[in-house]
């Protein structure tokens, strides 16, 4: 079993746990409500999943596993989920061209190639979208109509205990939050950094206070920019993707206990204290 990293940050529970992908793949199998594409999560061999293989008592991550990307959304008009869907289509089509894959091949065959040991310069992508909200069903229907071959989506609702396990299992987080005031920062990114997860986030006025471009994440203003970032970060995944590794190191540094304690004392605590005083009047 891979070593489990424990990463802390100070908001409520003080502890978010990063785990290896075997736990994450179990969560995906147990909690999904939508799968775009017939993605086989397990093989007939019970010792193998899309992400891991078991040999005797050891579990190892597969070299040709898909990249796991997480986005948390409230499914409201405040977050333009269409940007992510358009970027997914662009990635899917460009990778088909780069890998010279026949786009008429059924998606279940393309994903089953992982179990056959085929290596990919650009990995398959599995997006896990968490959260509840009024536009969820509308976007689920849009996802079904995309006919993606190398990219899959699953939507789910996770408990407070399971959500950090998923973040700790992921390779990248995507934040679609924008601020009408231009002043608030997305707590979902705080959660992701707390688990050492690098983030690609929509660019707006104050987001760079949290996402340090090239250090712990990247920013994008359009679907084409996000698609370019996905191609750049995941080329050579999982071992030969130095840009992604560098961002993860930066996210781990950002999520360290001492750093988050400082951020809490200097930024979050004064705001919460001020709000509490206003509501008590």
N, C-alpha and C positions, 0 to 999 in steps of 0.2 A: 504493500500500500504506500502510495506517495505520502510524503511528509505533509502535515496539515499546518498551515501558517495561521497564527492568531494575530489579528490586527484590531486595535482599539481606536475608538474615537468617542469624544465626550459630548453627548447630547442628552439621551434619556437612559438607555440601558448600559452605556459606556463600553459595550463590546459588540463588535461585528466579526464574525468568524469567516475566514476564507477557507474553502475546502477544495479538494481536487475533483475532477470532472466525473468520476464514478458516481458520487453523491448527486451531482447536478443532473446527470442523465436519468437517474432514478426519479428525481422530482419532475423532469420533463415527461416521462412516461406516465406518471401517476396523476398529473394535474392539467394536462392540455385539454383545450376545448376546440381548437381548430388547427388543422394541419393543411397548409397549402402545398399540395404535392404528396404523393404516396411515399413518404419517407419511412423506410424500415428501421425503427429504432434498435431492434435486436435481430440477431441472426439466428438460424436454427441451432447454432452452437451457443448454448446458454452462457458460455464463458466469454462471449464477445458482444459488445455494443458498438454503436457508431463511433464512440469516443475511446473506449478502453478494451483491453484484452487481458484475460486472466491466465496466468501460467502458474500452476501449482497454487501457492498461497500469495503470489505477487500479482498486483494489478498495475498495468502500465498504460500510459496514454499512447494511442496509436499515432504513427507518424503521418498518416493520411486522413486523420480525423477532420470533420468539418470545423470551421471556426464558429464559436458560439458568441452571439451578439445579443445583448439585452437592452431593451428600452422600456421604461415605465411611463405610462401615460394615463391621464384622466379622461381620455377620449372626448375632449371638448374642442370647440373651434379655436381655443387659445393655442392649441398645438396643431400645426399643419402636418398631419400624418402622411399626407400625400407626397411630401418631399421624400420620406423614407421609401415609400412604395416605388416612386419613380427611380430613385437611386438603385433599388434592388433590381428593377428591370434592366437598367443600364449595365450593372455588374453582370447580370445573367447573360446578356447578349454579347458583351465585350469578351467575357471569358470563353464563350462558345467559339468566338473567332480566334482568340489567342491560342486555345487548345485544339483548334481545328476539329471540334466535335460536331457531329451531325445533329442539328437542332430538331430533326424529326424523331430522334430517339426518345422513347418514353422516359419520364422523369424517374420512375421507380428503378429502371435499369441503370440510369446514370448514378443514382445513389447507391445501388447495390454493388457498384464497382469498388466501393470502399471496402466491402467485405472480401472482395477478390484480391485486395492488396495493391490496387492501382494507385500510383502516386500522382499528385497534381501540383503544377506550378502555382495555380490559384485554387484555393480550397473551395469546396462547397460551403455555403453559409447557412447557418440555422439561426433565425431571429426568434427570440422569445420575447413576447410583448405582454407585460403584466399591467394590471389595473382594471378598473371598472369605470363606466361613464356612458353618456347618452349616445355617442356616435360609434360605439364599439361594433354593433351589428352592421352598420353601414359600411365600415371599413373592412370587416370580415368578408362581406360579400364582394367588395372590390378585390380583396386578396385572392378569393377563389377564382376570379375571372382573369387573373394575370397570366396564368399558365406558365409559371416559372419552372425551369428545369434544374438549375444548379443552386437555387436559393429557395429556402422553405421558411414558412412562418408558423409559429404556434402562439396562441393567446392563452393566458391562464391567470388565475387569481391565486396568490400564495399567502400563506399565513405570515405573521410577523417573524416567526422563527425560521421559516423556509426561505423567505426573500433574501436574506444575506447569504444563505448557502448558494443560491443561484448566482448572485453577484460574484461570490468568491470562485465560482466555477467558470465564469465567462472570460472571454478574451478581449471584449471591447464593449463599452456602453455607448448608447446613442441618446442624446437629450434633444427633444424637439421643443422645449419650453421657450416661450418668448414672454416678455414682460410688457404689459400695457403701460405701466408707469416708467419702465426702463430702469427701475431701481432695485427690484427684488432679485435674489439669486435662487436658483432651483435646488431644493434640498435633496432631490434625487441624485444630483451630481455629488453632493456631500456624502451620501450613502455609498456611491460607487467608489469615490476616493478612499472612503473608510475601509473598503475591501481591497484596496490596491488595484482598482479597475480603471484603466485609462478611458477617456471619454472623447467622442466627437459630438460637438454641441452646436446648435444654431447660434449664429452670431447676433448679438444685440448690444446695446450701449455699455452695460456694466459687467457682462459675462466674463471679461478678461480679468476681473478681480479674482475669479475662481479658477477658470480654465486658462492655464499658462501655455500658450501655443508653442508646440515643440518640446514642452517640458512634461506635462501630464495629460495633454490632449490636443485636439485640433478643433478649429471652428469652420463652419460652412454657412453659406448664404443661399445655396441652391442645391437642387438634387444632383446636378452634374458635378458640383464640387464635392458632395458627399461620396458619389460614386468614384471619383478620382482618388479620394482618401482611402476608401475601402480597397481599391486595387493596389495602391501604394503600400498600405500597411500590411496586407495579407499576402503579397507576392513572396513565395518561398516559405510560407507558413508550414510547420510551426518553428522550425529551427533557423531558417535563413531570412528572418524578417526583423532586421535590426532596428528599424524605426519603431515598430510596435513594442519591441523589448525595451527600448529607451523610454517610451511613454509609460510603460508599466512601472519601470523603476521610479520615474518621477511621481506617479500616482501613489506608489508605496511610501515614498518619502513624504508626500503631502498628507497621507493618512496616518502617519506615525502618531503615537499617543501624545507626545510632547507638543507637536505642531497643532494638533486639533484642540488640545487644552488651551493653547495660546489663542487660537482663533476664536474659541468659545468665550474666553474672558474678554477679548478685545472687541469682538464684533457682535456675536449673537446674544450674549448675556445682557449688555446694555439695552439692546432693542427690546428684548423680552421684558426686562425690568420696566422700561418706559411704557410699554403697552399695558402691563399689569397695573401700573399706576393710573393710566387713563381710564381703564375699565372699572377701577375701584372708586372713581369719582362719582 
